[in-house]
Amino acid sequence: MKEQLLDLAKKRRSIYALGRNVSQSTDDIANLIKENIKWAPTPFNNQTTRAVILFGDKHEQLWDIVAKRLKSEVPTEEAYQKTLAKINGFKSAFGTVMFYTDTDVVHRFENDFALYADNFADWSEQAQGNAQFAVWTSLAENGLGANLQHYNPLIDDEVREAFGIPESWNLRAEMDFGSIEAPAGEKEFMDDANRFKVLK
């Protein structure tokens, strides 16, 4: 069996020690991300996934928004300082992809294909997973580390205003990426017997 895709998938890990020692240009990285999202499968080819790709000051601005927003959510100053250290780690990365779902498209397909209307929201989430895995794996193939965060919906309004995000775009995740400054730890797996059934 050919395992090139599997070998690449094994490189895709959650890397938290990220830096800016990146040899690729911002244009090359942005194009890589866009192409991966364009080719990731979506139901009915409805292409519900959107992305905002942030570099430089815009990337830092996002994580400043996260830090400011969480100030009112974290119960103690000690806890906030720990949270802030984590967020500053994301801010130290080279860039961030914000993944969105265009809910206008989801609703249009709900109306146009009434028989499947109850499924399109779930299917848009599956499309998100496809796009995120594709981008993440492709970054790993190019020697870049990444991790996936979910500060939505806490930051949605501030981010929408800061970056001019359309009202119909629903934020689903934030993926920061950059040079790998320290590798991921060992990955543990549950027993296959509890996870899979192979029926012949």
Stockholm file with secondary structure:
# STOCKHOLM 1.0

chainA/1-200         MKEQLLDLAKKRRSIYALGRNVSQSTDDIANLIKENIKWAPTPFNNQTTRAVILFGDKHEQLWDIVAKRLKSEVPTEEAYQKTLAKINGFKSAFGTVMFYTDTDVVHRFENDFALYADNFADWSEQAQGNAQFAVWTSLAENGLGANLQHYNPLIDDEVREAFGIPESWNLRAEMDFGSIEAPAGEKEFMDDANRFKVLK
#=GR chainA/1-200 SS CCCHHHHHHHHCCBCCSEESCCCSCHHHHHHHHHHHHHHSCCGGGCCCEEEEEEEHHHHHHHHHHHHHHHHTTSSSHHHHHHHHHHHHHHHTSSEEEEEEEEHHHHHHHHHHTGGGGGGHHHHHHHHHHHHHHHHHHHHHHTTEEEEEECCTTTTHHHHHHHHTCCTTEEEEEEEEEEEESSCCCCCCCCCGGGTCCCCC
#=GC SS_cons         CCCHHHHHHHHCCBCCSEESCCCSCHHHHHHHHHHHHHHSCCGGGCCCEEEEEEEHHHHHHHHHHHHHHHHTTSSSHHHHHHHHHHHHHHHTSSEEEEEEEEHHHHHHHHHHTGGGGGGHHHHHHHHHHHHHHHHHHHHHHTTEEEEEECCTTTTHHHHHHHHTCCTTEEEEEEEEEEEESSCCCCCCCCCGGGTCCCCC
//
